Amino acid sequence: MAEPKENDFLDDLADAEAEEFAQSLDDYDDEALELDELRAERDQLKDRWMRALADAENARKRGDRARREAEQYGGSKLARDMLPVFDNMKRAVETITEEQKEASAALIEGIELTMRGLLKTFSKHGIELISPEVGDKFDPNIHEAMFEAPVPNTKSGEIIQVSAQGFMLHDRLLRPAQVGVSSNPG
């Protein structure tokens, strides 16, 4: 009867090993499940990190763009306030007669130098003059029609009079040129 005991022992040993193997499979499944959860968490964290990185880059670009715009267009209010000064100086220079030029040459030269200095400063800061001429085509993007009139020998939409010059600040309209426009039909 020694054999059955040995068989029982082998059966018990096989059962124990099978149970241990089953337990190791369960542990393996648990570890695999935990590993899958860790991978999913890693992927989620990586995705959040990438999004945060992209948001930071976008914020940096927006900040750079805002800084550049502030540099280029930050003085637009002051520039707009200086335009009437230019207009008044231009009118003053245009009304000077030859007798006044002879009588007050130094004063007139000073006014003209100041006018050139103002235009040079405008140019230095990106302010460019819009100087339409009579006969040019009306462009609503840079001109403001102050009136329309039927003028002989002109086409509809032609500039017939320039009341005030306009100004651009870099690529933005600071003030449209004020013009009169022909309304001749065809």
Summary of the structure (lengths in Angstrom):
residues: 186
radius of gyration: 42.1
end to end distance: 127.7
largest distance: 148.2
contacts: 438
relative contact order: 0.09
helix: 63%
strand: 18%
